Amino acid sequence: MLTSLEGLTFVPVGSSQSTVQETRAGAPLYAGGPRGFEEWRFKVQSRLQAVQAEANEAQRAQKLAEFAARIVEGLTDDALKIAMDMGAERLAQAGGIAELIE
């Protein structure tokens, strides 16, 4: 009976193994559940503020579109479904990623 549980390990909250993983491009991975949401949201909001700090309007729009694409690459399951419902164009606009987070 215990042999079927061998692969399961307990990972306490706050341990280094419970942090949000990232894609090769540096986008945090998120599936849409409550676990890891706060850390994912913080990372995305921090990076979004860096993009929004761009003074040039055209460059900011370009960086925002690239940022939205990277964030979508890190989404799976329910989180990806929500992003798909919003649409790529809406996510790439100012306020799109903030709306996704909420």
N, C-alpha and C positions, 0 to 999 in steps of 0.2 A: 504494500500500500504506500509506503513512504517513498518508494522509488519513483513514483509518478510526480512527486513534489521536489525532486532533486534540483531541477532547473530554476525553481522559484527562489529568489533571495529577497530578504527584507532590506529595503533601502530607506533609512530614516530621513525624514524631512530635514533639509539643511545640510545634508551630506553633499560632497562634491559630485556624486553620481546622480543626484536628483535635479541638477541644473538643466536648463533648456539647451538642447543640442542645436547646432547651426549647420547650414548648408556650406558648401565650399565657398560660395560667394559671401558668406557671413550673415545670411538671413536666419533668424531664429526659427526653429521648427515648432509648429503648433497644430494640434489635431482638432481643437475646438472644445475640449473638456475643461473642467475646473482645475485640474492639476497642471501647474506650470503657467497658468494664464497671467498671473500678476507679474511674473518675471518676463514673460513674452511681451506683455503690454509695455512694461517699463523700457525694455530694450528697443522696441519699435518706436515708442514716443521719443526717446532720446535721439535716435537716428533721424527721425522725422524733423525734429527741431533743427538739427544740423543742416538738413536739406532746405528747410524754410528760411534759414539765415542767409541764403544766397541773395545778394543785392540785385543782380541782373535778372529781370523778369523772364527772359527767354531761357536763360541757363537754369533758373529755378524750375521752370516748367519741364525742361528736359530731364533734370535730375529727379524730379518728383515722379515722372513716368518710369524712369529706370528703377527708382526705389520701390515703386508699387509692384513692378515686375519681380524684383528680388523677393519681396515679402510674399507674394503669391506662390513663388517657387517653394517656400518653406511651409506652406499650408497643406494639410491633408484632411480627409474625412469631413466632418461637419464644418470646420473652418473654411475649407476649400469650397464647399457647397454655398456657403454664405457669400464668399467672394465672387463666385460664379454668378449668383443671383444679382449681385450688384453690377457686375460687368466691368471689363477692363478699362473702358473709357471713363467710367465714373470713379474707379479707384485711382486713376492717374490724375484726376483733377484735384485742385486744392480742396482739402477737407475730406477727400475720399478715404484715405487711410485712417484718419481720425474717426470717421463714421464706421469703418470696419471694426475698429477697436471697441467702440461702444456697442 
